[in-house]
Amino acid sequence: MTLNTRIKALVALGNWMRETLSANDLLLQQIYFGNRWFTPENTRQAIIAIANNFLNETQLNHWLSAYSISENIAPKKVGLIMAGNIPMVGFHDLLCVLISGNHAVIKLSSKDHLLLPEITNQLIGIEPDFKSQISYSERLNNMDAVIATGSDNSAKYFEQYFAKQPHIIRRNRNSVAWLTGNETPQQLIDLGKDVFTFFGLGCRNVSHLCVPEGYDFTSLLNIWDGIYEPLMQEDPYKNNYDYNRTLLLLNKIPHLASNYVMLVKNETIASRIATLHYSERNNEMEGLQFLEKNKSQIQCIVGDDKSRFVPFGKSQQPELWDYADGVDTMRFLTDI
């Protein structure tokens, strides 16, 4: 199968995902019943984002122009250990394996086990030659390479278990917003998307606000009120809000609380569900030093300066070349 054939099939898959899969209410409800974090709205959003950003012919050709992909490679078996924090979070890894001409051996997360098989079955229906490039397995033995995503604890295990194979092992990361106090109401609404999409469970979700000293959070929460309060209608989110609010109160930790999110001054990048950490900076240099100090824990930074940051509202819409943890997956796969 030529590279051009693979691209054409993936573009057709994107059209099907956008037009048919995203409208499959029965499947989306089935997914939701199995995992209450995966609401139909969130799953639909993930499907459309992948179709638009990853399976677009122009974007694919632009992305792949940076690599030399042989038409006649001997396929390597690449094990993919998928995370289950947000819908299809490992799709980009699968795409890289398939487009590079290798064989993906997929270990699904129990939290997200319905959607990807549906998609790969459709892809094989579009282009049957993909059948030899895709398989599912509970155990990844005798792999030529491995890409694994998990927690910091599971990453330690993965590094030991796959020490002899070329590998990419990903750990916990979260994202940061750089605020100046001069953001427009629309930018603050869009920031809410970066914070609350997928209930804040993704590594590209903003969990920490880097703000100037004396920043007024009242106007921010006033803008978010009414837009993001419906999060509390979902029991998993509400239960976490109640639990984490109780911890803050019992431990007498100062915080600012709305009906759906809590703000805590804490320099840790990661925060609990329904909680946002923030740090104050006296000047820009101090803030940049804070980001540099914590760069190993940061997936992306959103802010108004497009030359340095991801635009507000776009953290959960990465481009093909926005590699997780800054590790070039395609380069890894073309070099093994």
Secondary structure, 3 states (H helix, E strand, C coil): CCHHHHHHHHHHHHHHHHHCHHHCHHHHHHHHHHCCCCCHHHHHHHHHHHHHHCCCHHHHHHHHCCCCCCCCCCCCEEEEECCCCCCCCCHHHHHHHHHCCCEEEEECECCECCHHHHHHHHHHHHCHHHHHHEEECCCCCCCCEEEEECCHHHHHHHHHHCCCCCEEEECCCEEEEECCCCCCHHHHHHHHHHHHHHHHCCCCCEEEEEEECCCCHHHHHHHHCCCCHHHHHCHHHHHHHHHHHHHHHHCCCCCEECCCCEEEECCCCCCCCCEEEEEEECCHHHHHHHHHHCHHHEEEEECCCCCCCECCCCCCCCCCCCCHHHCCHHHHHHHC
